Amino acid sequence: MSELPTTERRDGSISYQHSALAAVPVHPEQKEVLPIDFEPIVCQDGAEKNDCERVAAKRLLKSLTEKYPQTKMLPVEDALYANAPHIREVAANGWNDILNVKPDSHKSLFKQFEWRRQSGTVESCEQVGEGGQKKRFRWTENLFPCQSAADVKVSFLRFEETDKPGKVTRRTWVTSLPLSRKTVEKVMKAGRARWKIENETFNTLKNQGYHFEHNYGHGQQYLATVLAMLMMLAFLVDRIQERCGELFGRLRANLRTRAKLWETMRSLFKVARFRSMSALFARMAELYEIPLK
């Protein structure tokens, strides 16, 4: 039986936590996301130490290479994974990466960048966006993620965006991709696309009718994990339909929210039988007077 992480509240009650990692392909110019793998963060059978995100990430990387051996992936991850062991593991698969970094958690890396900036060896370029915002890219290559990892080298990219009122937004990444005037914007857009994993995946699962945060029961062993995987599978099917299904797409566009879409489906399932999903979608379109042609 796997143990679940717990948190003791001030009133003495115990809160059980279920955490997981998901592999979700994203594209800067494509709204839909398609989860392709799921790894629960739970203590493994026979393990003496508690599980954590970094250990689960190792299992997820291994799973991805086994399931998609011919696919060359580009992991885009948050600052937790910008460490030498993880970078080595990604490189061992023959993949490149784009990893968010922060001044507080990567002090040595930012010191190296600042030293190069002051010495005039950092490259830069500027652009003006369609909305009039100013974009500045600064980058350099062959930095060490930390002092104890001299065998690992990364390229560092800093992106600053200044809107018309003068507000400056700054983001920073390290990557194994080559950086130049022709590539920095593409790397920046790929790095910023990571928010889709949180917003379009987990935020949707929590707030758009999937009830991902609801406790359906911990079970004696893996019930919570199985239910989470079933939700991810349902989410994947829905995303495929939203991307490729004409009927589903029309309903989704006219009903505005996913929650309303699911509520209508559940209501119809309670009172009628349908020979196919197409028949269900046609009935929904009829009820809401949505033209299908």
ZIZI-V937439 format. One line per field, one symbol per residue. phi: phi as a letter, one per 30 degrees, with the letter a starting at -180 (. if undefined). psi: psi as a letter, one per 20 degrees, with the letter a starting at -180 (. if undefined). burial: 1 if it has 24 or more other ideal C-beta (glycine too) atoms within 12 Angstrom, else 0. Layout:
phi->???
psi->???
burial->???
//
This chain:
phi->.ddcdbbcdddjdccccbbacbcbdbbecbddbbdcabbdcbedeiddcddadddddddddddddddbdccccbdcbddecdbeeddddddddiccabbdbbedcbdddddddddddddiccdaabbbdddidccbcbaabiccdadcbddcbbccbcbbbcdddjdccbbbbcacddcaedcdddddddddddddddddcdddddbcjdhddddcjdidbbeddddddddddddddddddddcdddddddedddicdedddddedddddcbcbdadddddddddddchcdcb
psi->ppqqqqpprhjiqppppoqrqpooprphjpgqqnpiqpoqnqpqpiqhqqrrghghhghggggghhhmhipornporahhjmqggggggghhijqrropqqqhhilggghggghghghikjpqqrqrprhjiqpppppqrrlrphrhjmiipqqqpppppporgijppppqqqqqiqpprhhhhhggghgghihhhgggifhgghhikiilhiqojphrhfkghgghghhghgggggghgghhhpggggggghhifqhghghggggghhhirqpirhhhghhgghghjlopi.
burial->01011000000000000111111111000001111111111110000000101111111110011000000011111110111101101100101111111000010111011001000001101000000000111111101111000001011111111000000000111111101000011111111111011001110110011101000001000001101100110111011011000011101100100100110110010000000000011111100001000
//
